[in-house]
Amino acid sequence: MQQWILLAVAIVSEVIATSCLKAAEGFTRFWPSVIVVAGYLLAFYFLSLTLKTIPVGVAYAIWSGVGVVLIALSGWLFLGQSLDMPAVIGLALIVIGVVVINVFSRTVAH
């Protein structure tokens, strides 16, 4: 169970960092830039901890898939970016892929 908490922390850290990239304005604004760098450092650190028990391909697939969906939702909710039907369908397919990996893959550590 601990590996999933570590992976969740990695995902949330990456989402926070990526969400602040726009506000960092090419790393010209100090505090948003600090959040970006700290978020990515935390994300990769916690992702590396998950790799002790979860295969790298599975961990990365979940990390990136969930991250993509959360970033898209963050952009929609907080930055006023639109999501058309093809985008929503694509995001749903990513979520379905993550669920399939977690539920049916024998390579996932349970």
N, C-alpha and C positions, 0 to 999 in steps of 0.2 A: 504493500500500500504506500509506503514511503516514496518509492520511485515515482508514483503518479503525482504525489504532492510536489516533489521536486520538479517534475515536468510541467506541472501547472504553474509553478513559480517562474520557470523559464519562459513559458508562453506569455504570461502576464507582463513580465519584464520586457520582453521583446515588443509586445503590443504598445506598452507605454512609450518605449523608446521610439518606435516607428511613428506613433501618433504625434510625437513632439518634433519630428524632423521638419515639418513644414514651418513650425514656429521658430525653429533654430535659424531659418533663413540662410542656409549655406554655412552654418556654424559662425554666423556673424553676431548672433545674440547669445549672451553668456549663459543665462540660466536654462533656457531650453536646450542649449548645446550640452550642458552638464548633465541634464536628465537623459539626453540621447546616449551619451557615452556611458554613463552609469547603468542605464537600462540594458544596453547591449552587453556590457561586462557581466552583469548579473545573469542575463539570459544565457550567455554561453557558459558561464560557470555552472549554473544549475543544470543546463542541458548535459554538460560533461559528466555531472554526477549521476544522471539517469543512465548513462551509457555503461555503468557498472553492472546493471541488471537488465536493461532493455536493449535489444539489438539496435545498432545505429540506424539502419534503414527504417525500422518501425518508429523509433523515437523521433527521427527527423521528419518522417511523413506526418506524424501526429502534430509535432511542433509547428511545422510549416502550414499544414492544412488548417488547423484551428486558428493559427495566427492570421492567415489570409482572411478567414471569415470574420474574425474579430476586428481586424483593421478595416475591412469593408464596412462593417457595422458602425465602427467608430467614425469613419468618414461621413457616413450617412447621418448619424445622430448628432455629431458635434461640429462638422465642417460643412454641412449642407450639401454634400455631394449626393448625386442621384444614383439609384440602382434600378436599371430597367429590368424587364423580365428575363432576358438572356443572362444578365449578371446574377439575378436571384436563382435561376435554375443552375447556373454554374456553381454558385456557392452551396446550393443544396446538394449537388453531386459531390462536392468536396466533403461535406459533413457525412454523407452516406459512405464515402470511401473510408473516412476515419472510423465510423461505426463498424464497417465490415472488417477492417483490420483488427479492431479491439475485440469484436465478438467471435470472429471465425478463424483468425490467424493463430496457428500453433506456435509462432515465433514470439508472440507477446507474452511477457512474464506476468502471470496472474498471482 
